[in-house]
Amino acid sequence: LRDEGRDHFLGFRAARVAKVAANGTFLLRGLDVGASFNLQARHARPESEQGFWERSRSESVQARAGDSGVVLSYRPEAALTFSVLDAATRAPLERFEVESGIDWAMPLRDEDGRPRKLFPGGVVRVGGLRPGSDQERVQLHVKATGFRDYERADIAVRAGQELDLGAIYLEAVPLVRVRVLDQRSGEPIANAHVRLQKEQGDAFQIRHSVEINADEGSESIEFGEARTATTGANGWAEITSYEGETVELSARAKGYASAKLGALALPRGESVEHELRLTQGGEVLVHVLDARGEALQGVRVEQRASDAGSEGRVIMMGGPRPAGEMTDSEGQVTFANLAAGVHSFRLADEPVALGGFASMEGVVIGGPGGDEDEEWSQVQVVEGERSELVLRAAPRAGLAGLVREAGKILAGATLRLAKERPAGAEPRPMLPGMGGGPEAKSDGEGRYHIADVKEGRYTLTVEHPTRRMPQEFALQLREGDNSFDVELALALVSGRVLDEHGKGLPGVRVWPERRAEEGGRQMRFRMIMMDDGGGAGVVDSGRFGERALTDADGRFTLRGVTSDVDLVVKAEGDAVQPGESRVVRVAPNETKEGVDLVLAPAGAIKVAANLADGSPARFQLVQATYLGDEQPAPEPKFGFLQQGSTELKGLKPGPWRVNVRNANDGPGGEGGGQDQEIEVEPGATATATFEVE
């Protein structure tokens, strides 16, 4: 971790980091004056190892910018020890996988960072556990081929404790034995990757896997619940069966096209055998030309099969992209061993090394790493034959200019290009800090430069920390250098937030939004932001970023709002119901005063959830839905239980339904989790208590 004010939180620009010196001291720089921060100590790792996912090594401490003498108390590790035995023979098992953790289970890795699969004598030690309190519980999963999975989520361990669990006995279960053969010769294929995936209907899982072996490594995103194995020299692989389930069986190997068998019904209580024969497939030779018809070297071409459609309600943003290859000196690249059928190809823009997950409600959230709306060119691949395809690169353009605000140079502005949306199309919601297109920052002289983008029509979005709303400009970029000076108007909106008696309300969060069109569909998404020190929150309906706070008299000023559009000012607080102003419209460089809001008193619900043993539940999603008849109905409220309880504030008095469900189950649908109906009174806090598994 580097002391340079770089943002580190899943790429979301939400945290600052500093290296701890040998004497235990640290200094965080570049903080906003007067801002409050939660501080935690974490193990320093290279970015590629994603150290965020490791538990913090101290409790969370709150401090303000400018504080000194802040002390973080280091947490010693706890560990589990146990041995794994065959329940029938009492003999030790040595080949299996172990996952463990507090917030979520992670694979136990060896010294090289690879998931560990060999345990001599069946003896295991799981270290690196750092419970934040004696109420937290450790999860433990043990998985061995041909044996029933062992799972626990109730292990209590203290910081610094070495807890011996004794012997864990695994019961034998049926296998699916798969033999992979060469279609032409009938010879067995070694080192083939075999995958058994369960059909889950609307349920959904995602797994990011990295495999390393002596020959080469592979990285993949796998969707759905599945088990995998690798064939031996005899072409056989064994996978634990999904008894009574319908599955898809697939295999892939170097030098062969992939193959699969679908809709296989697995029996209960018995092992089965299947055979997959792989062919060499066909190949596609792709020629890449520039706008002048000349060969382009070093361009990446992406490929996907015809059945690689939408991945469902949970998507990966950034990270690995579709399979791709680079063109040679003649502008050519060959894709070999493709399964017969339709395949799609396109030219790739430069990837961005960020990534993250998002749970959706029927909306695709975009992230860096390519525009899924880009047109793909299709080719019919025939077994044993070569097809050819010509892809022409769009002319490249650059954009440069100055950024001024009210006629003055503006440094530190972020400028981002996005493809122009078709008329009437909804914008793709972007997560904070995730970019979404080429971008640049204005320097100390207000200058910016964005290089090497495709020719075409774009929307240029300009943001600045001192401005409450982004400004958009429609641009046509042509091949070569383009110039555009950004002139930002300085429009302001000011007013007061009052209670029902006309008294100013301090500390209320206030922000501007464009007025929603009548009957228009409002995109909605939710994202959990949490730390392992017990802090957590749910960001809902795109409410990312800082909000203005009203002063002691309830006054606010919103600087840098969008001019010449219909706006509303929205406000919310812990003790008042959310509200919004009348529609206002501000001219460039105008200050609109007297935009006041009156907010009614609200109530709250404290939601608590415990396990059967009385310990606080963790990783639970909470949703409260208003049941009254008033229209328009208040928006649902969301929370997240990380240490057994949370409080939903700013609720309209009346009946509410509170739902609690495990976050591992995803966004869920109707009927998921447990419900309670609660009556909310103004100025009071009701209580809803749940017992969960």
Buried (B, 14 or more C-beta within 10 A) or exposed (E): BEBEEEBBBBBBBEBBBBEBEEEEEBEBEEBEEEEEBEBBBBEEBEEEEEBBEBBBBBBBBEBEBEBEEEEBEEBEBBBBBBBBBBBEEEEBBBEBBBBBBBBEBBBBEEEEEBBBBEBEEBEBEBEBBBBBEEBBBBBBBBBBBBBBBBEBBEBBBEBEBEBEBEEBBBEBBBBBBBBBBBBEEEEBBBBBBBBBBBBEEEEBBBEBEEBEEEEEEEEEBBBBBBBBBBBEEEBBBBBBBBBEBEBBBBBBBEEBBBBBBEEBEBEEEEBBEBEBBBBBBBBBBBBBBBEEEEBBEEBBBBBBBEEEEEBBBBBBBBBBBBBBBEBEEEBBBEBBBBBBBEBBBBBBBEBBEBBBBBBBEEBBBBBBBBBEEEEEBEBEBBBEEEBEBEBBBEBBBBBBBBBBBEEEBBBBBBBBBBBBEEEEEEEBBBBBBBBBBBBBEBBEEBBBEBEEBBBBEBBBBBBBEEBBBEBBBEBEBEEEEBEBEBBBBBBBBBBBBBBEEEEBBBEBBBBBBEBEEEEEEEBBBBBBBBBBBBBBBBBBBBEBEEBBEBBEEBBBBBBBBBBEEEBBBBBBBEBBBBBBBEEBBBEEBBEBEEBBBBBEBBBBBBBBBBBEEEBBBBBBBBBBBBEEEEEEEBBBBBBBBBBBBBBBBBBBBBBBBBBBBBBEEBBBEEEBBBBBEBEBBBEEBBEBEBEBE
